């Protein structure tokens, strides 16, 4: 059985969590101060995910901040970034607008700021 030590990132407390993993499954989680920490730890050792934040170029050369609307698997981040880097937004958009549907599995790319 493998033991993994993590620092939870679900809230500012930063609990030190120990996860015991067997055959790719989290069988024991200790040290979490809340249920969110337990879920974070289980997901982190089996299939870690992150929200991807970046910028895209707009047709007028302004840079628009964007992010994925849900976390994507860490193994897909480089592929997502390749798509983001090649994308040029051809219109104005406001906060929350989806500008690329299905950038990765269930994730969409959304605008995170209003830029004139």
C-alpha positions in Angstrom: 0.0 0.0 0.0 1.3 3.4 -1.0 1.0 6.5 1.3 0.7 10.0 -0.2 1.1 13.2 1.8 -0.9 16.2 0.4 -1.7 19.7 1.4 -5.3 20.4 0.8 -6.0 23.4 -1.5 -9.8 23.5 -1.1 -9.8 26.3 1.5 -7.2 28.6 3.2 -6.7 26.2 6.2 -4.3 23.9 4.1 -4.8 20.7 6.1 -2.0 18.1 5.8 -3.7 15.0 4.5 -2.5 11.4 4.3 -4.0 9.2 1.6 -3.4 5.4 1.5 -3.7 4.2 -2.1 -4.1 0.6 -3.2 -4.4 -0.6 -6.8 -5.1 3.0 -7.9 -7.9 3.6 -5.4 -7.8 5.8 -2.3 -8.7 3.4 0.6 -8.0 5.7 3.5 -7.9 9.5 4.0 -6.9 11.1 7.3 -6.0 14.7 8.4 -8.8 16.4 6.5 -10.8 19.0 8.4 -13.9 18.8 6.3 -15.6 16.6 3.6 -14.2 18.8 0.8 -10.7 17.9 1.9 -11.5 14.2 1.7 -12.9 14.5 -1.8 -10.0 16.6 -2.9 -7.5 14.1 -1.7 -9.3 11.1 -3.2 -9.4 12.9 -6.6 -5.9 14.2 -6.4 -4.3 10.7 -6.0 -6.5 9.0 -8.7 -7.1 11.7 -11.3 -5.8 15.2 -10.5 -7.5 18.1 -12.2 -7.0 21.8 -12.4 -8.8 24.9 -13.8 -6.7 26.3 -16.7 -6.4 30.1 -16.8 -4.8 32.0 -19.6 -5.5 34.7 -22.2 -6.6 34.7 -25.8 -5.9 37.3 -28.5 -8.9 39.2 -29.8 -9.3 40.3 -33.4 -8.1 43.8 -32.4 -4.9 42.4 -30.7 -6.3 42.9 -27.1 -5.6 40.1 -24.7 -8.7 38.6 -23.1 -8.4 36.6 -19.8 -10.1 33.2 -19.9 -10.4 30.0 -17.9 -12.0 26.6 -18.2 -15.4 26.5 -16.6 -14.5 23.2 -14.8 -11.2 21.6 -13.9 -9.5 19.4 -16.6 -7.2 16.5 -16.0 -3.6 17.5 -15.5 -2.6 15.2 -18.3 -4.7 17.3 -20.8 -3.4 20.7 -19.8 -0.8 21.0 -22.5 -3.4 20.0 -25.2 -5.8 22.6 -23.8 -3.1 25.3 -23.8 -2.2 24.4 -27.4 -5.9 25.1 -28.4 -6.0 28.3 -26.4 -2.8 29.6 -27.9 -4.1 29.0 -31.4 -7.5 30.6 -30.8 -8.3 34.2 -31.9 -11.6 35.6 -30.6 -13.4 37.2 -33.5 -15.9 39.3 -31.5 -16.3 41.2 -28.2 -17.3 39.1 -25.3 -18.2 39.8 -21.6 -17.5 37.9 -18.4 -19.0 34.5 -18.4 -19.4 34.2 -22.2 -18.4 30.8 -23.5 -16.0 31.3 -26.4 -14.9 27.7 -27.0 -17.3 24.8 -26.3 -15.6 21.4 -25.5 -12.1 22.6 -25.2 -11.5 19.4 -23.2 -14.0 16.7 -22.4 -16.8 18.6 -20.5 -14.8 21.8 -20.1 -15.6 25.0 -22.0 -13.5 28.2 -22.2 -15.1 31.3 -20.7 -14.1 34.9 -20.5 -13.2 36.2 -17.1 -13.1 40.0 -17.6 -14.8 42.7 -19.6 -12.3 44.3 -22.0 -13.4 47.2 -24.2 
